[in-house]
Amino acid sequence: MKNTTALLTVAALMSSAAVVNAETLRWARAGDALTLDPHSQNEGPSHTMRHQMYEPLIIRDTAGNFVPTLATDWAPSADNPNVWVFNLREGVKFHDGADFTAEDVVFSFERAKQPNSDMKELIGSITEVRAVSDYVVEIETDGPNPILPSNLTNLFMMDKGWTEANNTVNVQDFEGGEITFATTNVNGTGAYTLVSREPDVKTVMARNENYWGRDEFPLEVSEIVYTPIQNAATRVAALLSGEIDFLQDMPVQDLARVGDAAGLVVKQAPQNRVIFFGMNQGADDLEADNVDGANPLADVRVRKAMSMAINRDAIQQVVMRGQSQPAGMIAPPFVNGWTAEMDGESATDVEGAKALMAEAGYEDGFSIRLDCPNDRYINDEAICQAAVGMLGQIGVTVNLDAIPKAQHFPKITDGATDFYMLGWGVPTYDSEYIFNFLVHGRESDIGTWNGTGYDNDELDGTIKSLASNTDLDSRNADIASIWRVIQDEQLYIPIHHQVLNWGMAENVGIEVDPEDQPRVKYFTMQ
Amino acid sequence: MLPFILKRIFQSFLVLIITGAIAFSMFTFVGDPVDNMLGQERTMEDVERLRAQLGLDQPIPVQYVKFLGEAVQGNFGVSYRQGREVSEIIMERAPATLELAALSAIFAIVVGIALGVFTAIRRDGLVANFIMSASLIGVSLPTFLIGILLIYLFSVELGWLPSFGRGEVVQVGGWTTGFLTESGLKALILPSITLGLYQMTLIMRLVRSEMLEVLRQDYIRFARARGLSERVINFRHALKNTMVPVITVIGLQLGAIIAFAIITETVFQWPGLGLLFINAIQFVDIPVMAAYLMMISVMFVVINLLVDILYAFIDPRLRVAAK
């Protein structure tokens, strides 16, 4: 009886406290974080979850600009071109009350460089991280690295003391099924603390009242309840019925319904992802075509003709219901090196395309197989179907093979496809990232996703030199010249930039982040 | 009798090993797990290293024998997607599926028998005819659609019941239950109706036809002639004799409810084994797929084995045939 009374009192207290300042954000998306260990699994939903509780030195705003977070400012060292100096924010505390200092930064970088870490590639150029004082850190790289800060926006800071005390200094061996303290517990500097978590079911977070930016950010959400909902129709139903307040991964076909529903809004922004077709132009003969002894795709006129046959506006209007931005280059608009002029090189000209095909000796066309994923990008299979019809107009008979992503992507990396769809996002916001993966000739550690067989030694040399070119003007000039080659060679056939949609209740205030990384500290709840 | 049972057990093992072999040879077509496990920044060296580490560079038969050897010792490996022991994940997910299956089965049995008896007794009644026609819809609509329709009606339009999840669950020992909270019970309603609807209509139609059969028998006519009340005739004499084949079917369908909860669990985001399996397929999480498929085949093989043995007890002719 006593217990019951006590419980009731507690419950009453809690509910009265709740009235004052309790806003729960019920948030759903298709997938869950894979682990909470900040340096394991370099993957979108995992980073999104971590961003609520852990913080990197720097983050980006919705326009792609750097925002000081645990570092207040940073600059290349005046004495050594290989060194960046970061000044750290003072007075920051971890969730357990420990102070955040340079020692933690050094520790976190060392942890992120361990063999089991999934973040090690992004900071591969770093040779040493030194604590100069409690709040100054020097990062030395193996050569001048002008875009180092771009690689640090998902590199989370852990507390050295907590990590050591809980015996979780080593990054979990994910593939080996290792569970460490850090995979299920969190001690970050972030605006939210972990309350409970059931993987794939539910994660609850509570506002960190001691957060360093408590007064600087809205922080109107006091509790986050995160639920992955895999089925698209169920996800939308949950939003329509008011069971959730905020939805990522909105299905395109339901945008109008959600937008029309009372009390709900859909917000959109161009996403950091461009969709395009790749063509095997390096091979002497193709497996997937009907031309013997020659490779039609090796002829730039054929590649140009195929690009000119694609009606990107029709794809935007019919397939994407307006939810895309036609593209002429394979860089998202925020990326350094993107130009409106090159992105506009996407005009449809069927007659001109036919003429080019004839000039190349393919007036009767040829047939080829197009490999396309059917569960990766928005309406991926439908885009490919539309392309089949459009390419048919210039005599290119396309056999579409649409398969799940788990089977599609290995084809690209194994070189088992001659004509394929691929989408690309650029986490560093710099063209070098695109060149390294999609343009540089394929070697063991570079050009991994270049399935075109294109290999231009001179261009590769320029691409490699970008990494250490500290003169930003000359670096940008190099980037522009590389892009010109890609455009002139029609290395890829760009289709469009994806548009990102977030659905939410009317009272939720947040702008769409192009990287699909909502940070709840910015949310307002009117 | 004993040789018959031994022979059946031996056959069951054979079936299990063949099912497993088929499942394993299929995994190559599902895709490459390594691609999902490493981010887009991975190098070819990373891929090779991980493939070797997971044993994926070995031929399928070798992988299968290795899996069997480990599985016999109760070790099903580590999930590629979650990075945790598969057996641990399955234990964690099982309560959700078992509770859902139990409630669906109860719904299917109780409502199915009640409606079956009703439509048999009032075979020409308007309501009975309506129920019979409606049951056709229930059998022919896919589970997926029924689930979505129920969600739109009861969650979106009426707002009475939740559209996803298990609600609040209570931890009792190693078991999580939704039976003890209001939101947990509410969350169970729509999924169990969706999952049990097919079995319900099946049982109802079976009960009805069996009951009509029995009602035509002489002993029912004699019972009527004796002046027994309709109630006693229908429920004491007719229903009892109807139940023998019905119970057999119920037994077999129970396995199906657990095995085919996949679709219902996906529609309602029910955190059970079916959803786990769907996730595993999309991610090419081979250890989880293998463990789940083996578990389901063991379940079916055991049920069938028991049914076979029971039949042999009941019907001596089968024993003779087995020789």
Contacts between the chains, C-beta under 8 A, distances in Angstrom:
chain1	res1	chain2	res2	distance
A	34	B	81	6.7
A	34	B	82	6.8
A	34	B	83	7.0
A	35	B	82	8.0
A	35	B	83	6.1
A	40	B	83	7.8
A	41	B	39	7.8
A	42	B	39	4.2
A	42	B	41	6.8
A	43	B	39	6.1
A	118	B	38	7.7
A	118	B	39	6.2
A	121	B	41	4.6
A	121	B	42	7.4
A	121	B	43	7.5
A	122	B	41	6.7
A	172	B	83	6.7
A	174	B	37	7.7
A	174	B	83	4.2
A	175	B	37	6.7
A	175	B	50	6.2
A	175	B	53	6.0
A	175	B	54	6.4
A	175	B	78	7.4
A	175	B	80	7.2
A	175	B	83	7.2
A	176	B	53	7.8
A	176	B	78	6.5
A	176	B	83	8.0
A	177	B	77	7.5
A	177	B	78	2.7
A	177	B	79	7.1
A	177	B	83	5.5
A	177	B	84	5.9
A	177	B	85	5.9
A	178	B	83	7.1
A	179	B	83	7.5
A	179	B	84	6.0
A	183	B	83	7.4
A	198	B	271	7.5
A	199	B	82	5.9
A	199	B	84	7.8
A	200	B	82	7.5
A	200	B	271	6.4
A	200	B	275	7.6
A	200	B	276	7.6
A	200	B	279	7.0
A	201	B	165	7.5
A	201	B	166	7.7
A	201	B	271	4.4
A	202	B	165	7.4
A	227	B	164	7.2
A	227	B	165	6.3
A	227	B	269	7.4
A	228	B	269	7.5
A	229	B	164	5.3
A	229	B	165	8.0
A	229	B	269	4.6
A	230	B	266	6.2
A	230	B	269	6.2
A	230	B	275	7.0
A	230	B	278	7.2
A	230	B	279	7.3
A	231	B	266	5.2
A	231	B	267	5.4
A	231	B	269	6.6
A	233	B	148	5.2
A	233	B	151	7.6
A	233	B	267	7.4
A	234	B	148	7.7
A	234	B	151	6.5
A	234	B	163	6.0
A	234	B	164	5.3
A	234	B	267	5.8
A	234	B	268	6.6
A	234	B	269	5.8
A	237	B	148	7.6
A	237	B	151	4.7
A	237	B	152	6.4
A	237	B	155	5.8
A	237	B	156	5.3
A	237	B	163	4.5
A	237	B	164	7.8
A	238	B	155	7.6
A	238	B	163	4.9
A	238	B	164	5.3
A	240	B	156	4.7
A	241	B	151	8.0
A	241	B	155	4.3
A	241	B	156	4.6
A	241	B	159	5.9
A	241	B	163	5.5
A	242	B	159	7.1
A	243	B	155	7.2
A	243	B	162	6.0
A	243	B	163	6.0
A	243	B	164	7.1
A	375	B	282	7.2
A	404	B	30	7.8
A	404	B	31	6.2
A	404	B	282	7.3
A	405	B	31	7.5
A	406	B	30	6.3
A	406	B	31	2.7
A	406	B	32	6.6
A	406	B	33	7.5
A	406	B	35	6.7
A	406	B	36	6.2
A	406	B	282	7.1
A	406	B	283	7.2
A	406	B	284	4.6
A	407	B	29	7.4
A	407	B	30	7.3
A	407	B	31	4.2
A	407	B	32	7.4
A	409	B	32	7.6
A	409	B	35	4.9
A	410	B	31	6.8
A	410	B	32	4.1
A	410	B	35	5.3
A	413	B	35	7.2
A	413	B	44	7.7
A	413	B	47	7.5
A	437	B	40	7.2
A	437	B	41	7.8
A	444	B	43	6.1
A	444	B	44	4.8
A	444	B	45	5.7
A	445	B	43	4.1
A	445	B	44	7.2
A	445	B	45	6.5
A	446	B	43	7.8
A	448	B	42	6.9
A	448	B	43	6.1
A	448	B	44	6.5
A	449	B	40	7.0
